[in-house]
């Protein structure tokens, strides 16, 4: 395991963890966006839990590589869904927001593959 992979994975977990906390604690900017996108309130806690599980999975993945790989894949699928949700809502200027959170996850996955 390389130092770069470890650092990027910790950064990715921090980004995703922050995003999860913003949903779970209902930050105003998240509530407004989710309402604008038409995401039902009943889904909000589940979205936060999914991101929390992904962030924890990234950190556990530093010690159990299979868990890390599954967390990376799950988070990439999650944020792809977020992009689709933004596009469906026709808020095209918001497309970069989920991409900011998934970028370190993709970098983590790339560094994992490069180490093989």
VMD Tcl script that builds the backbone (N, CA, C; Angstrom):
set m [mol new atoms 348]
animate dup $m
set s [atomselect $m all]
$s set {name element resname resid chain x y z} {
  {N N UNK 1 A 0.855 -1.166 0.000}
  {CA C UNK 1 A 0.000 0.000 0.000}
  {C C UNK 1 A 0.908 1.239 0.000}
  {N N UNK 2 A 0.634 2.140 -0.923}
  {CA C UNK 2 A 1.471 3.319 -1.047}
  {C C UNK 2 A 0.970 4.461 -0.161}
  {N N UNK 3 A 1.871 5.374 0.095}
  {CA C UNK 3 A 1.510 6.554 0.885}
  {C C UNK 3 A 0.460 7.384 0.146}
  {N N UNK 4 A 0.613 7.513 -1.172}
  {CA C UNK 4 A -0.347 8.290 -1.967}
  {C C UNK 4 A -1.743 7.692 -1.863}
  {N N UNK 5 A -1.836 6.372 -1.979}
  {CA C UNK 5 A -3.133 5.707 -1.874}
  {C C UNK 5 A -3.746 5.957 -0.495}
  {N N UNK 6 A -2.945 5.839 0.542}
  {CA C UNK 6 A -3.447 6.036 1.903}
  {C C UNK 6 A -3.963 7.457 2.097}
  {N N UNK 7 A -3.188 8.435 1.669}
  {CA C UNK 7 A -3.587 9.837 1.834}
  {C C UNK 7 A -4.845 10.148 1.032}
  {N N UNK 8 A -4.878 9.722 -0.220}
  {CA C UNK 8 A -6.044 10.007 -1.072}
  {C C UNK 8 A -7.289 9.312 -0.531}
  {N N UNK 9 A -7.141 8.110 -0.021}
  {CA C UNK 9 A -8.286 7.388 0.528}
  {C C UNK 9 A -8.821 8.082 1.776}
  {N N UNK 10 A -7.935 8.566 2.629}
  {CA C UNK 10 A -8.372 9.300 3.823}
  {C C UNK 10 A -9.070 10.602 3.422}
  {N N UNK 11 A -8.539 11.288 2.423}
  {CA C UNK 11 A -9.179 12.509 1.925}
  {C C UNK 11 A -10.556 12.180 1.341}
  {N N UNK 12 A -10.643 11.095 0.574}
  {CA C UNK 12 A -11.920 10.684 -0.010}
  {C C UNK 12 A -12.935 10.388 1.090}
  {N N UNK 13 A -12.501 9.672 2.123}
  {CA C UNK 13 A -13.397 9.354 3.241}
  {C C UNK 13 A -13.847 10.637 3.944}
  {N N UNK 14 A -12.961 11.601 4.076}
  {CA C UNK 14 A -13.318 12.875 4.708}
  {C C UNK 14 A -14.348 13.629 3.862}
  {N N UNK 15 A -14.152 13.670 2.547}
  {CA C UNK 15 A -15.102 14.344 1.658}
  {C C UNK 15 A -16.477 13.694 1.762}
  {N N UNK 16 A -16.504 12.374 1.642}
  {CA C UNK 16 A -17.771 11.656 1.677}
  {C C UNK 16 A -18.409 11.762 3.061}
  {N N UNK 17 A -17.593 11.698 4.097}
  {CA C UNK 17 A -18.104 11.849 5.457}
  {C C UNK 17 A -18.727 13.223 5.680}
  {N N UNK 18 A -18.084 14.257 5.152}
  {CA C UNK 18 A -18.632 15.612 5.246}
  {C C UNK 18 A -19.971 15.694 4.509}
  {N N UNK 19 A -20.017 15.095 3.334}
  {CA C UNK 19 A -21.253 15.086 2.552}
  {C C UNK 19 A -22.363 14.343 3.299}
  {N N UNK 20 A -22.007 13.243 3.941}
  {CA C UNK 20 A -22.986 12.487 4.728}
  {C C UNK 20 A -23.501 13.314 5.899}
  {N N UNK 21 A -22.603 13.977 6.599}
  {CA C UNK 21 A -23.003 14.808 7.740}
  {C C UNK 21 A -23.911 15.947 7.292}
  {N N UNK 22 A -23.619 16.523 6.132}
  {CA C UNK 22 A -24.452 17.617 5.626}
  {C C UNK 22 A -25.882 17.152 5.377}
  {N N UNK 23 A -26.030 15.916 4.900}
  {CA C UNK 23 A -27.379 15.376 4.677}
  {C C UNK 23 A -28.028 15.012 6.005}
  {N N UNK 24 A -27.304 14.297 6.848}
  {CA C UNK 24 A -27.881 13.813 8.104}
  {C C UNK 24 A -28.263 14.949 9.054}
  {N N UNK 25 A -27.455 16.023 9.061}
  {CA C UNK 25 A -27.749 17.157 9.935}
  {C C UNK 25 A -28.535 18.249 9.219}
  {N N UNK 26 A -28.953 17.944 8.011}
  {CA C UNK 26 A -29.820 18.813 7.216}
  {C C UNK 26 A -29.307 20.241 7.089}
  {N N UNK 27 A -28.096 20.341 6.550}
  {CA C UNK 27 A -27.537 21.662 6.271}
  {C C UNK 27 A -28.468 22.385 5.293}
  {N N UNK 28 A -28.642 23.665 5.504}
  {CA C UNK 28 A -29.589 24.437 4.690}
  {C C UNK 28 A -29.342 24.305 3.199}
  {N N UNK 29 A -28.073 24.361 2.799}
  {CA C UNK 29 A -27.765 24.285 1.368}
  {C C UNK 29 A -28.096 22.910 0.797}
  {N N UNK 30 A -28.028 21.870 1.599}
  {CA C UNK 30 A -28.384 20.529 1.138}
  {C C UNK 30 A -29.900 20.378 1.064}
  {N N UNK 31 A -30.592 20.854 2.076}
  {CA C UNK 31 A -32.054 20.773 2.100}
  {C C UNK 31 A -32.641 21.492 0.889}
  {N N UNK 32 A -32.136 22.682 0.612}
  {CA C UNK 32 A -32.636 23.440 -0.539}
  {C C UNK 32 A -32.400 22.679 -1.832}
  {N N UNK 33 A -31.187 22.161 -1.990}
  {CA C UNK 33 A -30.869 21.437 -3.222}
  {C C UNK 33 A -31.727 20.182 -3.372}
  {N N UNK 34 A -31.847 19.401 -2.315}
  {CA C UNK 34 A -32.642 18.178 -2.403}
  {C C UNK 34 A -34.105 18.489 -2.718}
  {N N UNK 35 A -34.619 19.548 -2.138}
  {CA C UNK 35 A -35.989 19.972 -2.468}
  {C C UNK 35 A -36.083 20.401 -3.929}
  {N N UNK 36 A -35.105 21.182 -4.390}
  {CA C UNK 36 A -35.097 21.632 -5.784}
  {C C UNK 36 A -35.011 20.458 -6.764}
  {N N UNK 37 A -34.302 19.413 -6.386}
  {CA C UNK 37 A -34.145 18.243 -7.262}
  {C C UNK 37 A -35.348 17.308 -7.185}
  {N N UNK 38 A -36.206 17.525 -6.224}
  {CA C UNK 38 A -37.388 16.685 -6.086}
  {C C UNK 38 A -37.143 15.372 -5.363}
  {N N UNK 39 A -36.111 15.332 -4.513}
  {CA C UNK 39 A -35.815 14.119 -3.747}
  {C C UNK 39 A -36.738 14.086 -2.532}
  {N N UNK 40 A -37.483 13.012 -2.390}
  {CA C UNK 40 A -38.435 12.882 -1.280}
  {C C UNK 40 A -37.697 12.878 0.063}
  {N N UNK 41 A -38.260 13.559 1.039}
  {CA C UNK 41 A -37.643 13.652 2.371}
  {C C UNK 41 A -37.418 12.291 3.020}
  {N N UNK 42 A -38.249 11.339 2.698}
  {CA C UNK 42 A -38.113 10.013 3.295}
  {C C UNK 42 A -36.781 9.360 2.895}
  {N N UNK 43 A -36.213 9.788 1.781}
  {CA C UNK 43 A -34.939 9.224 1.316}
  {C C UNK 43 A -33.732 9.868 1.969}
  {N N UNK 44 A -33.847 11.068 2.505}
  {CA C UNK 44 A -32.690 11.805 3.001}
  {C C UNK 44 A -31.874 11.042 4.031}
  {N N UNK 45 A -32.484 10.464 5.060}
  {CA C UNK 45 A -31.660 9.719 6.027}
  {C C UNK 45 A -30.932 8.541 5.382}
  {N N UNK 46 A -31.584 7.872 4.442}
  {CA C UNK 46 A -30.956 6.729 3.783}
  {C C UNK 46 A -29.774 7.164 2.923}
  {N N UNK 47 A -29.885 8.329 2.305}
  {CA C UNK 47 A -28.768 8.850 1.515}
  {C C UNK 47 A -27.575 9.145 2.428}
  {N N UNK 48 A -27.856 9.734 3.587}
  {CA C UNK 48 A -26.791 10.001 4.553}
  {C C UNK 48 A -26.158 8.730 5.082}
  {N N UNK 49 A -26.974 7.729 5.356}
  {CA C UNK 49 A -26.453 6.448 5.847}
  {C C UNK 49 A -25.593 5.778 4.776}
  {N N UNK 50 A -26.037 5.835 3.524}
  {CA C UNK 50 A -25.260 5.223 2.437}
  {C C UNK 50 A -23.884 5.886 2.317}
  {N N UNK 51 A -23.860 7.213 2.401}
  {CA C UNK 51 A -22.569 7.915 2.319}
  {C C UNK 51 A -21.703 7.618 3.539}
  {N N UNK 52 A -22.319 7.542 4.704}
  {CA C UNK 52 A -21.563 7.206 5.915}
  {C C UNK 52 A -20.933 5.824 5.782}
  {N N UNK 53 A -21.725 4.867 5.314}
  {CA C UNK 53 A -21.204 3.505 5.116}
  {C C UNK 53 A -20.059 3.506 4.106}
  {N N UNK 54 A -20.191 4.315 3.060}
  {CA C UNK 54 A -19.120 4.409 2.065}
  {C C UNK 54 A -17.841 4.987 2.648}
  {N N UNK 55 A -17.979 6.037 3.450}
  {CA C UNK 55 A -16.804 6.659 4.069}
  {C C UNK 55 A -16.111 5.685 5.021}
  {N N UNK 56 A -16.902 4.991 5.828}
  {CA C UNK 56 A -16.335 3.998 6.745}
  {C C UNK 56 A -15.696 2.866 5.951}
  {N N UNK 57 A -16.350 2.448 4.883}
  {CA C UNK 57 A -15.812 1.387 4.033}
  {C C UNK 57 A -14.474 1.753 3.422}
  {N N UNK 58 A -14.314 3.005 3.039}
  {CA C UNK 58 A -13.021 3.447 2.501}
  {C C UNK 58 A -11.923 3.305 3.545}
  {N N UNK 59 A -12.224 3.708 4.775}
  {CA C UNK 59 A -11.221 3.621 5.841}
  {C C UNK 59 A -10.921 2.171 6.216}
  {N N UNK 60 A -11.957 1.353 6.306}
  {CA C UNK 60 A -11.745 -0.070 6.596}
  {C C UNK 60 A -10.952 -0.705 5.455}
  {N N UNK 61 A -11.181 -0.224 4.253}
  {CA C UNK 61 A -10.488 -0.740 3.082}
  {C C UNK 61 A -8.984 -0.560 3.109}
  {N N UNK 62 A -8.506 0.325 3.965}
  {CA C UNK 62 A -7.051 0.460 4.121}
  {C C UNK 62 A -6.457 -0.800 4.737}
  {N N UNK 63 A -7.288 -1.551 5.453}
  {CA C UNK 63 A -6.836 -2.777 6.121}
  {C C UNK 63 A -7.431 -4.041 5.502}
  {N N UNK 64 A -8.615 -3.908 4.921}
  {CA C UNK 64 A -9.293 -5.035 4.263}
  {C C UNK 64 A -9.608 -4.587 2.828}
  {N N UNK 65 A -8.702 -4.856 1.896}
  {CA C UNK 65 A -8.831 -4.309 0.538}
  {C C UNK 65 A -10.170 -4.578 -0.161}
  {N N UNK 66 A -10.766 -5.719 0.065}
  {CA C UNK 66 A -12.041 -6.023 -0.589}
  {C C UNK 66 A -13.132 -5.053 -0.154}
  {N N UNK 67 A -13.153 -4.706 1.120}
  {CA C UNK 67 A -14.141 -3.741 1.632}
  {C C UNK 67 A -13.912 -2.382 0.969}
  {N N UNK 68 A -12.664 -1.975 0.847}
  {CA C UNK 68 A -12.355 -0.702 0.203}
  {C C UNK 68 A -12.805 -0.666 -1.245}
  {N N UNK 69 A -12.571 -1.750 -1.950}
  {CA C UNK 69 A -12.990 -1.835 -3.356}
  {C C UNK 69 A -14.507 -1.742 -3.464}
  {N N UNK 70 A -15.208 -2.464 -2.611}
  {CA C UNK 70 A -16.669 -2.415 -2.631}
  {C C UNK 70 A -17.187 -1.019 -2.272}
  {N N UNK 71 A -16.538 -0.359 -1.328}
  {CA C UNK 71 A -16.935 1.006 -0.952}
  {C C UNK 71 A -16.713 1.967 -2.123}
  {N N UNK 72 A -15.577 1.825 -2.804}
  {CA C UNK 72 A -15.301 2.689 -3.958}
  {C C UNK 72 A -16.355 2.496 -5.045}
  {N N UNK 73 A -16.658 1.249 -5.350}
  {CA C UNK 73 A -17.662 0.966 -6.381}
  {C C UNK 73 A -19.029 1.507 -5.961}
  {N N UNK 74 A -19.404 1.250 -4.712}
  {CA C UNK 74 A -20.689 1.736 -4.220}
  {C C UNK 74 A -20.796 3.247 -4.268}
  {N N UNK 75 A -19.739 3.932 -3.877}
  {CA C UNK 75 A -19.764 5.396 -3.888}
  {C C UNK 75 A -19.789 5.946 -5.313}
  {N N UNK 76 A -19.097 5.292 -6.224}
  {CA C UNK 76 A -19.144 5.741 -7.620}
  {C C UNK 76 A -20.566 5.593 -8.174}
  {N N UNK 77 A -21.218 4.500 -7.843}
  {CA C UNK 77 A -22.607 4.305 -8.275}
  {C C UNK 77 A -23.515 5.340 -7.609}
  {N N UNK 78 A -23.309 5.575 -6.316}
  {CA C UNK 78 A -24.114 6.563 -5.584}
  {C C UNK 78 A -24.009 7.937 -6.245}
  {N N UNK 79 A -22.789 8.386 -6.489}
  {CA C UNK 79 A -22.625 9.731 -7.036}
  {C C UNK 79 A -23.010 9.802 -8.515}
  {N N UNK 80 A -22.946 8.695 -9.239}
  {CA C UNK 80 A -23.492 8.670 -10.603}
  {C C UNK 80 A -25.004 8.899 -10.528}
  {N N UNK 81 A -25.636 8.275 -9.552}
  {CA C UNK 81 A -27.067 8.504 -9.330}
  {C C UNK 81 A -27.355 9.949 -8.969}
  {N N UNK 82 A -26.451 10.556 -8.199}
  {CA C UNK 82 A -26.624 11.968 -7.841}
  {C C UNK 82 A -26.558 12.852 -9.084}
  {N N UNK 83 A -25.628 12.551 -9.976}
  {CA C UNK 83 A -25.526 13.321 -11.223}
  {C C UNK 83 A -26.805 13.139 -12.044}
  {N N UNK 84 A -27.288 11.912 -12.132}
  {CA C UNK 84 A -28.523 11.647 -12.882}
  {C C UNK 84 A -29.690 12.420 -12.272}
  {N N UNK 85 A -29.759 12.470 -10.954}
  {CA C UNK 85 A -30.826 13.209 -10.271}
  {C C UNK 85 A -30.759 14.693 -10.608}
  {N N UNK 86 A -29.562 15.241 -10.611}
  {CA C UNK 86 A -29.381 16.659 -10.931}
  {C C UNK 86 A -29.782 16.924 -12.386}
  {N N UNK 87 A -29.396 16.037 -13.284}
  {CA C UNK 87 A -29.742 16.209 -14.697}
  {C C UNK 87 A -31.255 16.086 -14.895}
  {N N UNK 88 A -31.886 15.115 -14.240}
  {CA C UNK 88 A -33.339 14.954 -14.352}
  {C C UNK 88 A -34.071 16.203 -13.872}
  {N N UNK 89 A -33.509 16.860 -12.859}
  {CA C UNK 89 A -34.129 18.072 -12.323}
  {C C UNK 89 A -33.800 19.303 -13.179}
  {N N UNK 90 A -32.953 19.111 -14.162}
  {CA C UNK 90 A -32.533 20.176 -15.091}
  {C C UNK 90 A -31.781 21.316 -14.390}
  {N N UNK 91 A -31.004 20.949 -13.375}
  {CA C UNK 91 A -30.134 21.907 -12.693}
  {C C UNK 91 A -28.706 21.668 -13.174}
  {N N UNK 92 A -28.483 21.891 -14.454}
  {CA C UNK 92 A -27.211 21.544 -15.088}
  {C C UNK 92 A -26.012 22.238 -14.454}
  {N N UNK 93 A -26.223 23.408 -13.913}
  {CA C UNK 93 A -25.105 24.119 -13.275}
  {C C UNK 93 A -24.658 23.434 -11.980}
  {N N UNK 94 A -25.462 22.503 -11.461}
  {CA C UNK 94 A -25.112 21.796 -10.221}
  {C C UNK 94 A -24.411 20.459 -10.465}
  {N N UNK 95 A -24.225 20.089 -11.709}
  {CA C UNK 95 A -23.570 18.808 -12.014}
  {C C UNK 95 A -22.187 18.693 -11.358}
  {N N UNK 96 A -21.394 19.758 -11.300}
  {CA C UNK 96 A -20.065 19.605 -10.684}
  {C C UNK 96 A -20.080 19.235 -9.198}
  {N N UNK 97 A -21.153 19.536 -8.476}
  {CA C UNK 97 A -21.138 19.298 -7.036}
  {C C UNK 97 A -20.949 17.826 -6.663}
  {N N UNK 98 A -21.713 16.901 -7.211}
  {CA C UNK 98 A -21.435 15.504 -6.855}
  {C C UNK 98 A -20.083 15.031 -7.394}
  {N N UNK 99 A -19.635 15.633 -8.488}
  {CA C UNK 99 A -18.346 15.230 -9.063}
  {C C UNK 99 A -17.183 15.597 -8.148}
  {N N UNK 100 A -17.324 16.680 -7.400}
  {CA C UNK 100 A -16.280 17.079 -6.451}
  {C C UNK 100 A -16.099 16.011 -5.377}
  {N N UNK 101 A -17.211 15.426 -4.946}
  {CA C UNK 101 A -17.145 14.421 -3.883}
  {C C UNK 101 A -16.690 13.058 -4.387}
  {N N UNK 102 A -16.988 12.750 -5.635}
  {CA C UNK 102 A -16.599 11.437 -6.157}
  {C C UNK 102 A -15.169 11.444 -6.704}
  {N N UNK 103 A -14.623 12.596 -7.027}
  {CA C UNK 103 A -13.275 12.658 -7.613}
  {C C UNK 103 A -12.212 11.980 -6.740}
  {N N UNK 104 A -12.157 12.257 -5.435}
  {CA C UNK 104 A -11.148 11.556 -4.634}
  {C C UNK 104 A -11.422 10.060 -4.502}
  {N N UNK 105 A -12.675 9.658 -4.611}
  {CA C UNK 105 A -13.001 8.226 -4.577}
  {C C UNK 105 A -12.450 7.551 -5.829}
  {N N UNK 106 A -12.641 8.198 -6.975}
  {CA C UNK 106 A -12.104 7.657 -8.225}
  {C C UNK 106 A -10.577 7.627 -8.174}
  {N N UNK 107 A -9.969 8.668 -7.623}
  {CA C UNK 107 A -8.503 8.681 -7.480}
  {C C UNK 107 A -8.031 7.564 -6.584}
  {N N UNK 108 A -8.757 7.298 -5.513}
  {CA C UNK 108 A -8.414 6.203 -4.615}
  {C C UNK 108 A -8.464 4.865 -5.352}
  {N N UNK 109 A -9.519 4.665 -6.127}
  {CA C UNK 109 A -9.654 3.427 -6.899}
  {C C UNK 109 A -8.533 3.299 -7.925}
  {N N UNK 110 A -8.183 4.402 -8.569}
  {CA C UNK 110 A -7.105 4.370 -9.562}
  {C C UNK 110 A -5.767 4.033 -8.912}
  {N N UNK 111 A -5.511 4.605 -7.767}
  {CA C UNK 111 A -4.263 4.309 -7.072}
  {C C UNK 111 A -4.244 2.860 -6.566}
  {N N UNK 112 A -5.393 2.344 -6.196}
  {CA C UNK 112 A -5.489 0.929 -5.771}
  {C C UNK 112 A -5.111 0.029 -6.943}
  {N N UNK 113 A -5.667 0.335 -8.110}
  {CA C UNK 113 A -5.374 -0.473 -9.294}
  {C C UNK 113 A -3.931 -0.333 -9.745}
  {N N UNK 114 A -3.380 0.853 -9.606}
  {CA C UNK 114 A -1.988 1.092 -10.013}
  {C C UNK 114 A -1.003 0.333 -9.125}
  {N N UNK 115 A -1.402 0.075 -7.895}
  {CA C UNK 115 A -0.514 -0.618 -6.952}
  {C C UNK 115 A -0.458 -2.111 -7.222}
  {N N UNK 116 A -1.378 -2.633 -8.007}
  {CA C UNK 116 A -1.403 -4.075 -8.283}
  {C C UNK 116 A -0.294 -4.492 -9.171}
}
mol reanalyze $m
mol bondsrecalc $m
mol representation Tube
mol addrep $m
